[in-house]
């Protein structure tokens, strides 16, 4: 009997394109503008992406669109979650004292200032990715947009959600 082992390194990772978007907009407005200017059909997922950070459980808005014609999936994901962190100050007395502080946590911590990510599943040519970045840069409320090299991304696992 011959055993076959598959190492984790042997498993091919999903390739995807990733675009960072800056714009002080609500998530539904950004999805609407991307739909309008890029002719997408992004729709809000029933469930947001949820992550347990040390201080808070965070929920990130998630919109998706499966482009069956081009065999691609698009995902718009918020990068910022604003919540409250609770810290127990004193629990030795009859009444517990808690300190509540506003807190912001990020889906991709190494890009704290990015408001949204547009993830494109399936391999996308460099030319197509550049065309997409240029098209997004023409949307008036978008302040900045650029592509991210996913090979250098430390928290890539946070963007694998299918």
ABEGO torsion letter per residue (X at the ends): XBBBBBBAAABBBBBBBBBBBBEBBBAAAAAAAAAAAAGBBBBBBABBBBBBBAABBBBBBBBBBBBAAAGBBBBBBBABBBBBBBBBABAABABBBBBBBBBBBBABAABAABABBBBBBEBBBAAAAAAAAAAAAABAABABBBBBBAAABAAAAAABAX
